[in-house]
């Protein structure tokens, strides 16, 4: 077996290994996505995140209004 044959064989083995790794990753991802518990957790996270965003948004607005009022009051004192 010549050096070129050896290199070609190595290349084939590397390509085969890469294909097997891709297939393994694809199989694992499909199992994770198909897991009913994972799907339920995903829906729960989506539902919970919306009220959380609204709550955080209203708190930010309240904080901004308080800061504005304090600034307005302090300007009136000087």
PDB file of N, CA, C and O in Angstrom:
ATOM      1  N   UNK A   1       0.850  -1.172   0.000  1.00  0.00           N
ATOM      2  CA  UNK A   1       0.000   0.000   0.000  1.00  0.00           C
ATOM      3  C   UNK A   1       0.895   1.235   0.000  1.00  0.00           C
ATOM      4  O   UNK A   1       1.794   1.361   0.831  1.00  0.00           O
ATOM      5  N   UNK A   2       0.642   2.139  -0.934  1.00  0.00           N
ATOM      6  CA  UNK A   2       1.459   3.339  -1.049  1.00  0.00           C
ATOM      7  C   UNK A   2       0.975   4.397  -0.060  1.00  0.00           C
ATOM      8  O   UNK A   2      -0.057   4.250   0.595  1.00  0.00           O
ATOM      9  N   UNK A   3       1.751   5.453   0.020  1.00  0.00           N
ATOM     10  CA  UNK A   3       1.403   6.538   0.941  1.00  0.00           C
ATOM     11  C   UNK A   3       0.113   7.228   0.515  1.00  0.00           C
ATOM     12  O   UNK A   3      -0.688   7.631   1.359  1.00  0.00           O
ATOM     13  N   UNK A   4      -0.085   7.363  -0.777  1.00  0.00           N
ATOM     14  CA  UNK A   4      -1.318   7.992  -1.278  1.00  0.00           C
ATOM     15  C   UNK A   4      -2.525   7.124  -0.939  1.00  0.00           C
ATOM     16  O   UNK A   4      -3.573   7.643  -0.554  1.00  0.00           O
ATOM     17  N   UNK A   5      -2.386   5.823  -1.078  1.00  0.00           N
ATOM     18  CA  UNK A   5      -3.483   4.920  -0.713  1.00  0.00           C
ATOM     19  C   UNK A   5      -3.805   5.028   0.776  1.00  0.00           C
ATOM     20  O   UNK A   5      -4.971   5.038   1.170  1.00  0.00           O
ATOM     21  N   UNK A   6      -2.774   5.106   1.583  1.00  0.00           N
ATOM     22  CA  UNK A   6      -2.959   5.239   3.026  1.00  0.00           C
ATOM     23  C   UNK A   6      -3.689   6.542   3.358  1.00  0.00           C
ATOM     24  O   UNK A   6      -4.604   6.552   4.182  1.00  0.00           O
ATOM     25  N   UNK A   7      -3.286   7.629   2.721  1.00  0.00           N
ATOM     26  CA  UNK A   7      -3.933   8.923   2.958  1.00  0.00           C
ATOM     27  C   UNK A   7      -5.389   8.913   2.497  1.00  0.00           C
ATOM     28  O   UNK A   7      -6.254   9.481   3.164  1.00  0.00           O
ATOM     29  N   UNK A   8      -5.659   8.278   1.372  1.00  0.00           N
ATOM     30  CA  UNK A   8      -7.036   8.186   0.890  1.00  0.00           C
ATOM     31  C   UNK A   8      -7.900   7.369   1.854  1.00  0.00           C
ATOM     32  O   UNK A   8      -9.049   7.714   2.128  1.00  0.00           O
ATOM     33  N   UNK A   9      -7.319   6.283   2.360  1.00  0.00           N
ATOM     34  CA  UNK A   9      -8.045   5.452   3.317  1.00  0.00           C
ATOM     35  C   UNK A   9      -8.342   6.230   4.600  1.00  0.00           C
ATOM     36  O   UNK A   9      -9.436   6.131   5.156  1.00  0.00           O
ATOM     37  N   UNK A  10      -7.361   7.003   5.063  1.00  0.00           N
ATOM     38  CA  UNK A  10      -7.570   7.833   6.255  1.00  0.00           C
ATOM     39  C   UNK A  10      -8.679   8.847   6.019  1.00  0.00           C
ATOM     40  O   UNK A  10      -9.525   9.082   6.881  1.00  0.00           O
ATOM     41  N   UNK A  11      -8.654   9.447   4.821  1.00  0.00           N
ATOM     42  CA  UNK A  11      -9.677  10.437   4.475  1.00  0.00           C
ATOM     43  C   UNK A  11     -11.058   9.790   4.490  1.00  0.00           C
ATOM     44  O   UNK A  11     -12.002  10.376   5.020  1.00  0.00           O
ATOM     45  N   UNK A  12     -11.191   8.618   3.930  1.00  0.00           N
ATOM     46  CA  UNK A  12     -12.459   7.902   3.923  1.00  0.00           C
ATOM     47  C   UNK A  12     -12.929   7.622   5.353  1.00  0.00           C
ATOM     48  O   UNK A  12     -14.111   7.772   5.664  1.00  0.00           O
ATOM     49  N   UNK A  13     -12.000   7.216   6.214  1.00  0.00           N
ATOM     50  CA  UNK A  13     -12.353   6.929   7.601  1.00  0.00           C
ATOM     51  C   UNK A  13     -12.793   8.190   8.344  1.00  0.00           C
ATOM     52  O   UNK A  13     -13.731   8.157   9.141  1.00  0.00           O
ATOM     53  N   UNK A  14     -12.113   9.288   8.079  1.00  0.00           N
ATOM     54  CA  UNK A  14     -12.485  10.556   8.708  1.00  0.00           C
ATOM     55  C   UNK A  14     -13.879  10.984   8.243  1.00  0.00           C
ATOM     56  O   UNK A  14     -14.693  11.430   9.052  1.00  0.00           O
ATOM     57  N   UNK A  15     -14.155  10.849   6.944  1.00  0.00           N
ATOM     58  CA  UNK A  15     -15.464  11.212   6.423  1.00  0.00           C
ATOM     59  C   UNK A  15     -16.560  10.316   7.014  1.00  0.00           C
ATOM     60  O   UNK A  15     -17.636  10.797   7.367  1.00  0.00           O
ATOM     61  N   UNK A  16     -16.284   9.030   7.119  1.00  0.00           N
ATOM     62  CA  UNK A  16     -17.237   8.107   7.719  1.00  0.00           C
ATOM     63  C   UNK A  16     -17.498   8.461   9.181  1.00  0.00           C
ATOM     64  O   UNK A  16     -18.639   8.434   9.642  1.00  0.00           O
ATOM     65  N   UNK A  17     -16.443   8.790   9.893  1.00  0.00           N
ATOM     66  CA  UNK A  17     -16.585   9.187  11.296  1.00  0.00           C
ATOM     67  C   UNK A  17     -17.437  10.441  11.427  1.00  0.00           C
ATOM     68  O   UNK A  17     -18.292  10.518  12.309  1.00  0.00           O
ATOM     69  N   UNK A  18     -17.215  11.421  10.562  1.00  0.00           N
ATOM     70  CA  UNK A  18     -17.997  12.662  10.602  1.00  0.00           C
ATOM     71  C   UNK A  18     -19.470  12.380  10.316  1.00  0.00           C
ATOM     72  O   UNK A  18     -20.343  12.946  10.974  1.00  0.00           O
ATOM     73  N   UNK A  19     -19.757  11.523   9.352  1.00  0.00           N
ATOM     74  CA  UNK A  19     -21.140  11.176   9.041  1.00  0.00           C
ATOM     75  C   UNK A  19     -21.817  10.482  10.223  1.00  0.00           C
ATOM     76  O   UNK A  19     -22.976  10.758  10.532  1.00  0.00           O
ATOM     77  N   UNK A  20     -21.094   9.588  10.875  1.00  0.00           N
ATOM     78  CA  UNK A  20     -21.648   8.902  12.037  1.00  0.00           C
ATOM     79  C   UNK A  20     -21.921   9.869  13.183  1.00  0.00           C
ATOM     80  O   UNK A  20     -22.936   9.752  13.869  1.00  0.00           O
ATOM     81  N   UNK A  21     -21.021  10.820  13.391  1.00  0.00           N
ATOM     82  CA  UNK A  21     -21.223  11.816  14.442  1.00  0.00           C
ATOM     83  C   UNK A  21     -22.440  12.680  14.143  1.00  0.00           C
ATOM     84  O   UNK A  21     -23.235  12.969  15.037  1.00  0.00           O
ATOM     85  N   UNK A  22     -22.588  13.095  12.879  1.00  0.00           N
ATOM     86  CA  UNK A  22     -23.760  13.896  12.494  1.00  0.00           C
ATOM     87  C   UNK A  22     -25.047  13.118  12.732  1.00  0.00           C
ATOM     88  O   UNK A  22     -26.022  13.660  13.250  1.00  0.00           O
ATOM     89  N   UNK A  23     -25.043  11.847  12.351  1.00  0.00           N
ATOM     90  CA  UNK A  23     -26.232  11.019  12.533  1.00  0.00           C
ATOM     91  C   UNK A  23     -26.561  10.859  14.019  1.00  0.00           C
ATOM     92  O   UNK A  23     -27.729  10.897  14.405  1.00  0.00           O
ATOM     93  N   UNK A  24     -25.545  10.683  14.840  1.00  0.00           N
ATOM     94  CA  UNK A  24     -25.762  10.531  16.282  1.00  0.00           C
ATOM     95  C   UNK A  24     -26.346  11.812  16.869  1.00  0.00           C
ATOM     96  O   UNK A  24     -27.282  11.758  17.667  1.00  0.00           O
ATOM     97  N   UNK A  25     -25.809  12.942  16.488  1.00  0.00           N
ATOM     98  CA  UNK A  25     -26.308  14.221  16.999  1.00  0.00           C
ATOM     99  C   UNK A  25     -27.747  14.451  16.540  1.00  0.00           C
ATOM    100  O   UNK A  25     -28.584  14.893  17.327  1.00  0.00           O
ATOM    101  N   UNK A  26     -28.036  14.156  15.283  1.00  0.00           N
ATOM    102  CA  UNK A  26     -29.399  14.337  14.776  1.00  0.00           C
ATOM    103  C   UNK A  26     -30.373  13.431  15.522  1.00  0.00           C
ATOM    104  O   UNK A  26     -31.482  13.853  15.849  1.00  0.00           O
ATOM    105  N   UNK A  27     -29.976  12.206  15.790  1.00  0.00           N
ATOM    106  CA  UNK A  27     -30.835  11.270  16.515  1.00  0.00           C
ATOM    107  C   UNK A  27     -31.091  11.763  17.931  1.00  0.00           C
ATOM    108  O   UNK A  27     -32.221  11.705  18.416  1.00  0.00           O
ATOM    109  N   UNK A  28     -30.044  12.250  18.598  1.00  0.00           N
ATOM    110  CA  UNK A  28     -30.204  12.744  19.972  1.00  0.00           C
ATOM    111  C   UNK A  28     -31.102  13.970  20.015  1.00  0.00           C
ATOM    112  O   UNK A  28     -31.947  14.090  20.903  1.00  0.00           O
ATOM    113  N   UNK A  29     -30.928  14.880  19.063  1.00  0.00           N
ATOM    114  CA  UNK A  29     -31.766  16.078  19.027  1.00  0.00           C
ATOM    115  C   UNK A  29     -33.231  15.727  18.789  1.00  0.00           C
ATOM    116  O   UNK A  29     -34.123  16.321  19.394  1.00  0.00           O
ATOM    117  N   UNK A  30     -33.475  14.765  17.913  1.00  0.00           N
ATOM    118  CA  UNK A  30     -34.864  14.384  17.653  1.00  0.00           C
ATOM    119  C   UNK A  30     -35.488  13.739  18.885  1.00  0.00           C
ATOM    120  O   UNK A  30     -36.677  13.927  19.141  1.00  0.00           O
ATOM    121  N   UNK A  31     -34.710  12.986  19.645  1.00  0.00           N
ATOM    122  CA  UNK A  31     -35.235  12.402  20.877  1.00  0.00           C
ATOM    123  C   UNK A  31     -35.548  13.478  21.906  1.00  0.00           C
ATOM    124  O   UNK A  31     -36.568  13.404  22.591  1.00  0.00           O
ATOM    125  N   UNK A  32     -34.682  14.472  22.017  1.00  0.00           N
ATOM    126  CA  UNK A  32     -34.903  15.562  22.976  1.00  0.00           C
ATOM    127  C   UNK A  32     -36.156  16.346  22.601  1.00  0.00           C
ATOM    128  O   UNK A  32     -36.978  16.665  23.460  1.00  0.00           O
ATOM    129  N   UNK A  33     -36.297  16.655  21.306  1.00  0.00           N
ATOM    130  CA  UNK A  33     -37.452  17.429  20.858  1.00  0.00           C
ATOM    131  C   UNK A  33     -38.745  16.641  20.989  1.00  0.00           C
ATOM    132  O   UNK A  33     -39.804  17.230  21.208  1.00  0.00           O
ATOM    133  N   UNK A  34     -38.679  15.321  20.860  1.00  0.00           N
ATOM    134  CA  UNK A  34     -39.875  14.492  20.925  1.00  0.00           C
ATOM    135  C   UNK A  34     -40.261  14.138  22.360  1.00  0.00           C
ATOM    136  O   UNK A  34     -41.346  13.604  22.589  1.00  0.00           O
ATOM    137  N   UNK A  35     -39.400  14.422  23.318  1.00  0.00           N
ATOM    138  CA  UNK A  35     -39.668  14.078  24.713  1.00  0.00           C
ATOM    139  C   UNK A  35     -40.866  14.893  25.215  1.00  0.00           C
ATOM    140  O   UNK A  35     -40.808  16.122  25.199  1.00  0.00           O
ATOM    141  N   UNK A  36     -41.949  14.241  25.662  1.00  0.00           N
ATOM    142  CA  UNK A  36     -43.150  14.973  26.099  1.00  0.00           C
ATOM    143  C   UNK A  36     -42.883  15.922  27.270  1.00  0.00           C
ATOM    144  O   UNK A  36     -43.462  17.007  27.337  1.00  0.00           O
ATOM    145  N   UNK A  37     -42.018  15.519  28.178  1.00  0.00           N
ATOM    146  CA  UNK A  37     -41.713  16.399  29.313  1.00  0.00           C
ATOM    147  C   UNK A  37     -41.032  17.675  28.829  1.00  0.00           C
ATOM    148  O   UNK A  37     -41.307  18.765  29.331  1.00  0.00           O
ATOM    149  N   UNK A  38     -40.162  17.532  27.871  1.00  0.00           N
ATOM    150  CA  UNK A  38     -39.462  18.695  27.323  1.00  0.00           C
ATOM    151  C   UNK A  38     -40.447  19.639  26.624  1.00  0.00           C
ATOM    152  O   UNK A  38     -40.355  20.859  26.759  1.00  0.00           O
ATOM    153  N   UNK A  39     -41.380  19.060  25.882  1.00  0.00           N
ATOM    154  CA  UNK A  39     -42.389  19.875  25.200  1.00  0.00           C
ATOM    155  C   UNK A  39     -43.242  20.624  26.226  1.00  0.00           C
ATOM    156  O   UNK A  39     -43.518  21.812  26.056  1.00  0.00           O
ATOM    157  N   UNK A  40     -43.657  19.933  27.285  1.00  0.00           N
ATOM    158  CA  UNK A  40     -44.471  20.570  28.320  1.00  0.00           C
ATOM    159  C   UNK A  40     -43.700  21.687  29.013  1.00  0.00           C
ATOM    160  O   UNK A  40     -44.259  22.751  29.281  1.00  0.00           O
ATOM    161  N   UNK A  41     -42.433  21.457  29.301  1.00  0.00           N
ATOM    162  CA  UNK A  41     -41.616  22.502  29.930  1.00  0.00           C
ATOM    163  C   UNK A  41     -41.458  23.703  29.013  1.00  0.00           C
ATOM    164  O   UNK A  41     -41.451  24.845  29.471  1.00  0.00           O
ATOM    165  N   UNK A  42     -41.331  23.445  27.721  1.00  0.00           N
ATOM    166  CA  UNK A  42     -41.212  24.541  26.758  1.00  0.00           C
ATOM    167  C   UNK A  42     -42.460  25.411  26.745  1.00  0.00           C
ATOM    168  O   UNK A  42     -42.366  26.639  26.740  1.00  0.00           O
ATOM    169  N   UNK A  43     -43.645  24.768  26.739  1.00  0.00           N
ATOM    170  CA  UNK A  43     -44.885  25.524  26.774  1.00  0.00           C
ATOM    171  C   UNK A  43     -45.017  26.299  28.086  1.00  0.00           C
ATOM    172  O   UNK A  43     -45.432  27.457  28.093  1.00  0.00           O
ATOM    173  N   UNK A  44     -44.663  25.651  29.185  1.00  0.00           N
ATOM    174  CA  UNK A  44     -44.754  26.318  30.492  1.00  0.00           C
ATOM    175  C   UNK A  44     -43.836  27.536  30.540  1.00  0.00           C
ATOM    176  O   UNK A  44     -44.205  28.578  31.081  1.00  0.00           O
ATOM    177  N   UNK A  45     -42.662  27.400  29.981  1.00  0.00           N
ATOM    178  CA  UNK A  45     -41.715  28.521  29.975  1.00  0.00           C
ATOM    179  C   UNK A  45     -42.245  29.673  29.134  1.00  0.00           C
ATOM    180  O   UNK A  45     -42.081  30.836  29.503  1.00  0.00           O
ATOM    181  N   UNK A  46     -42.878  29.360  28.007  1.00  0.00           N
ATOM    182  CA  UNK A  46     -43.437  30.413  27.158  1.00  0.00           C
ATOM    183  C   UNK A  46     -44.568  31.146  27.880  1.00  0.00           C
ATOM    184  O   UNK A  46     -44.646  32.373  27.841  1.00  0.00           O
ATOM    185  N   UNK A  47     -45.433  30.390  28.531  1.00  0.00           N
ATOM    186  CA  UNK A  47     -46.560  30.995  29.237  1.00  0.00           C
ATOM    187  C   UNK A  47     -46.067  31.849  30.395  1.00  0.00           C
ATOM    188  O   UNK A  47     -46.575  32.947  30.620  1.00  0.00           O
ATOM    189  N   UNK A  48     -45.086  31.353  31.124  1.00  0.00           N
ATOM    190  CA  UNK A  48     -44.587  32.083  32.293  1.00  0.00           C
ATOM    191  C   UNK A  48     -43.789  33.315  31.892  1.00  0.00           C
ATOM    192  O   UNK A  48     -43.768  34.294  32.637  1.00  0.00           O
ATOM    193  N   UNK A  49     -43.143  33.294  30.755  1.00  0.00           N
ATOM    194  CA  UNK A  49     -42.279  34.409  30.386  1.00  0.00           C
ATOM    195  C   UNK A  49     -43.072  35.646  30.001  1.00  0.00           C
ATOM    196  O   UNK A  49     -42.595  36.763  30.202  1.00  0.00           O
ATOM    197  N   UNK A  50     -44.259  35.481  29.459  1.00  0.00           N
ATOM    198  CA  UNK A  50     -45.044  36.650  29.054  1.00  0.00           C
ATOM    199  C   UNK A  50     -45.481  37.492  30.250  1.00  0.00           C
ATOM    200  O   UNK A  50     -45.253  38.702  30.237  1.00  0.00           O
ATOM    201  N   UNK A  51     -46.099  36.913  31.285  1.00  0.00           N
ATOM    202  CA  UNK A  51     -46.446  37.739  32.442  1.00  0.00           C
ATOM    203  C   UNK A  51     -45.212  38.325  33.116  1.00  0.00           C
ATOM    204  O   UNK A  51     -45.261  39.439  33.639  1.00  0.00           O
ATOM    205  N   UNK A  52     -44.115  37.588  33.108  1.00  0.00           N
ATOM    206  CA  UNK A  52     -42.887  38.092  33.703  1.00  0.00           C
ATOM    207  C   UNK A  52     -42.414  39.331  32.963  1.00  0.00           C
ATOM    208  O   UNK A  52     -41.987  40.305  33.584  1.00  0.00           O
ATOM    209  N   UNK A  53     -42.487  39.297  31.645  1.00  0.00           N
ATOM    210  CA  UNK A  53     -42.076  40.466  30.868  1.00  0.00           C
ATOM    211  C   UNK A  53     -42.981  41.663  31.151  1.00  0.00           C
ATOM    212  O   UNK A  53     -42.513  42.796  31.259  1.00  0.00           O
ATOM    213  N   UNK A  54     -44.269  41.400  31.269  1.00  0.00           N
ATOM    214  CA  UNK A  54     -45.203  42.492  31.573  1.00  0.00           C
ATOM    215  C   UNK A  54     -44.898  43.061  32.958  1.00  0.00           C
ATOM    216  O   UNK A  54     -44.882  44.278  33.142  1.00  0.00           O
ATOM    217  N   UNK A  55     -44.660  42.186  33.923  1.00  0.00           N
ATOM    218  CA  UNK A  55     -44.351  42.624  35.287  1.00  0.00           C
ATOM    219  C   UNK A  55     -43.072  43.447  35.307  1.00  0.00           C
ATOM    220  O   UNK A  55     -43.015  44.509  35.926  1.00  0.00           O
ATOM    221  N   UNK A  56     -42.058  42.952  34.631  1.00  0.00           N
ATOM    222  CA  UNK A  56     -40.798  43.700  34.605  1.00  0.00           C
ATOM    223  C   UNK A  56     -40.958  45.033  33.892  1.00  0.00           C
ATOM    224  O   UNK A  56     -40.362  46.031  34.298  1.00  0.00           O
ATOM    225  N   UNK A  57     -41.746  45.056  32.845  1.00  0.00           N
ATOM    226  CA  UNK A  57     -41.978  46.307  32.119  1.00  0.00           C
ATOM    227  C   UNK A  57     -42.691  47.335  32.971  1.00  0.00           C
ATOM    228  O   UNK A  57     -42.320  48.508  32.977  1.00  0.00           O
ATOM    229  N   UNK A  58     -43.722  46.897  33.698  1.00  0.00           N
ATOM    230  CA  UNK A  58     -44.444  47.846  34.544  1.00  0.00           C
ATOM    231  C   UNK A  58     -43.574  48.341  35.691  1.00  0.00           C
ATOM    232  O   UNK A  58     -43.657  49.506  36.080  1.00  0.00           O
ATOM    233  N   UNK A  59     -42.752  47.471  36.226  1.00  0.00           N
ATOM    234  CA  UNK A  59     -41.842  47.912  37.288  1.00  0.00           C
ATOM    235  C   UNK A  59     -40.838  48.933  36.772  1.00  0.00           C
ATOM    236  O   UNK A  59     -40.507  49.893  37.468  1.00  0.00           O
ATOM    237  N   UNK A  60     -40.355  48.726  35.553  1.00  0.00           N
ATOM    238  CA  UNK A  60     -39.408  49.679  34.971  1.00  0.00           C
ATOM    239  C   UNK A  60     -40.072  51.035  34.764  1.00  0.00           C
ATOM    240  O   UNK A  60     -39.464  52.076  35.014  1.00  0.00           O
ATOM    241  N   UNK A  61     -41.313  51.018  34.310  1.00  0.00           N
ATOM    242  CA  UNK A  61     -42.036  52.284  34.110  1.00  0.00           C
ATOM    243  C   UNK A  61     -42.259  52.978  35.448  1.00  0.00           C
ATOM    244  O   UNK A  61     -42.074  54.190  35.557  1.00  0.00           O
ATOM    245  N   UNK A  62     -42.656  52.218  36.465  1.00  0.00           N
ATOM    246  CA  UNK A  62     -42.846  52.806  37.800  1.00  0.00           C
ATOM    247  C   UNK A  62     -41.565  53.439  38.320  1.00  0.00           C
ATOM    248  O   UNK A  62     -41.582  54.537  38.876  1.00  0.00           O
ATOM    249  N   UNK A  63     -40.464  52.739  38.133  1.00  0.00           N
ATOM    250  CA  UNK A  63     -39.174  53.260  38.577  1.00  0.00           C
ATOM    251  C   UNK A  63     -38.835  54.560  37.847  1.00  0.00           C
ATOM    252  O   UNK A  63     -38.348  55.514  38.453  1.00  0.00           O
ATOM    253  N   UNK A  64     -39.096  54.585  36.548  1.00  0.00           N
ATOM    254  CA  UNK A  64     -38.810  55.794  35.773  1.00  0.00           C
ATOM    255  C   UNK A  64     -39.695  56.955  36.221  1.00  0.00           C
ATOM    256  O   UNK A  64     -39.224  58.087  36.319  1.00  0.00           O
ATOM    257  N   UNK A  65     -40.973  56.685  36.494  1.00  0.00           N
ATOM    258  CA  UNK A  65     -41.885  57.742  36.940  1.00  0.00           C
ATOM    259  C   UNK A  65     -41.451  58.271  38.307  1.00  0.00           C
ATOM    260  O   UNK A  65     -41.451  59.481  38.532  1.00  0.00           O
ATOM    261  N   UNK A  66     -41.083  57.375  39.213  1.00  0.00           N
ATOM    262  CA  UNK A  66     -40.607  57.824  40.525  1.00  0.00           C
ATOM    263  C   UNK A  66     -39.359  58.689  40.403  1.00  0.00           C
ATOM    264  O   UNK A  66     -39.240  59.720  41.066  1.00  0.00           O
ATOM    265  N   UNK A  67     -38.438  58.264  39.557  1.00  0.00           N
ATOM    266  CA  UNK A  67     -37.214  59.047  39.369  1.00  0.00           C
ATOM    267  C   UNK A  67     -37.547  60.424  38.794  1.00  0.00           C
ATOM    268  O   UNK A  67     -36.957  61.427  39.196  1.00  0.00           O
ATOM    269  N   UNK A  68     -38.490  60.471  37.856  1.00  0.00           N
ATOM    270  CA  UNK A  68     -38.889  61.751  37.263  1.00  0.00           C
ATOM    271  C   UNK A  68     -39.533  62.650  38.318  1.00  0.00           C
ATOM    272  O   UNK A  68     -39.242  63.845  38.378  1.00  0.00           O
ATOM    273  N   UNK A  69     -40.396  62.084  39.140  1.00  0.00           N
ATOM    274  CA  UNK A  69     -41.047  62.879  40.184  1.00  0.00           C
ATOM    275  C   UNK A  69     -40.054  63.410  41.200  1.00  0.00           C
ATOM    276  O   UNK A  69     -40.128  64.567  41.616  1.00  0.00           O
ATOM    277  N   UNK A  70     -39.119  62.548  41.597  1.00  0.00           N
ATOM    278  CA  UNK A  70     -38.082  63.001  42.538  1.00  0.00           C
ATOM    279  C   UNK A  70     -37.255  64.130  41.960  1.00  0.00           C
ATOM    280  O   UNK A  70     -36.925  65.098  42.645  1.00  0.00           O
ATOM    281  N   UNK A  71     -36.927  63.988  40.689  1.00  0.00           N
ATOM    282  CA  UNK A  71     -36.130  65.019  40.026  1.00  0.00           C
ATOM    283  C   UNK A  71     -36.918  66.319  39.947  1.00  0.00           C
ATOM    284  O   UNK A  71     -36.365  67.398  40.160  1.00  0.00           O
ATOM    285  N   UNK A  72     -38.202  66.218  39.642  1.00  0.00           N
ATOM    286  CA  UNK A  72     -39.051  67.412  39.550  1.00  0.00           C
ATOM    287  C   UNK A  72     -39.178  68.097  40.911  1.00  0.00           C
ATOM    288  O   UNK A  72     -39.114  69.323  40.999  1.00  0.00           O
ATOM    289  N   UNK A  73     -39.358  67.308  41.965  1.00  0.00           N
ATOM    290  CA  UNK A  73     -39.474  67.855  43.318  1.00  0.00           C
ATOM    291  C   UNK A  73     -38.164  68.510  43.713  1.00  0.00           C
ATOM    292  O   UNK A  73     -38.176  69.604  44.278  1.00  0.00           O
ATOM    293  N   UNK A  74     -37.059  67.890  43.439  1.00  0.00           N
ATOM    294  CA  UNK A  74     -35.748  68.449  43.807  1.00  0.00           C
ATOM    295  C   UNK A  74     -35.464  69.734  43.036  1.00  0.00           C
ATOM    296  O   UNK A  74     -34.828  70.635  43.582  1.00  0.00           O
ATOM    297  N   UNK A  75     -35.904  69.847  41.809  1.00  0.00           N
ATOM    298  CA  UNK A  75     -35.684  71.085  41.039  1.00  0.00           C
ATOM    299  C   UNK A  75     -36.503  72.223  41.642  1.00  0.00           C
ATOM    300  O   UNK A  75     -36.062  73.372  41.637  1.00  0.00           O
ATOM    301  N   UNK A  76     -37.669  71.918  42.152  1.00  0.00           N
ATOM    302  CA  UNK A  76     -38.536  72.942  42.753  1.00  0.00           C
ATOM    303  C   UNK A  76     -37.968  73.462  44.060  1.00  0.00           C
ATOM    304  O   UNK A  76     -38.241  74.605  44.429  1.00  0.00           O
ATOM    305  N   UNK A  77     -37.198  72.672  44.763  1.00  0.00           N
ATOM    306  CA  UNK A  77     -36.626  73.089  46.043  1.00  0.00           C
ATOM    307  C   UNK A  77     -35.448  74.035  45.873  1.00  0.00           C
ATOM    308  O   UNK A  77     -35.185  74.863  46.744  1.00  0.00           O
ATOM    309  N   UNK A  78     -34.738  73.918  44.759  1.00  0.00           N
ATOM    310  CA  UNK A  78     -33.548  74.736  44.589  1.00  0.00           C
ATOM    311  C   UNK A  78     -33.863  76.073  44.055  1.00  0.00           C
ATOM    312  O   UNK A  78     -32.961  76.886  43.854  1.00  0.00           O
TER     313      UNK A  78
END
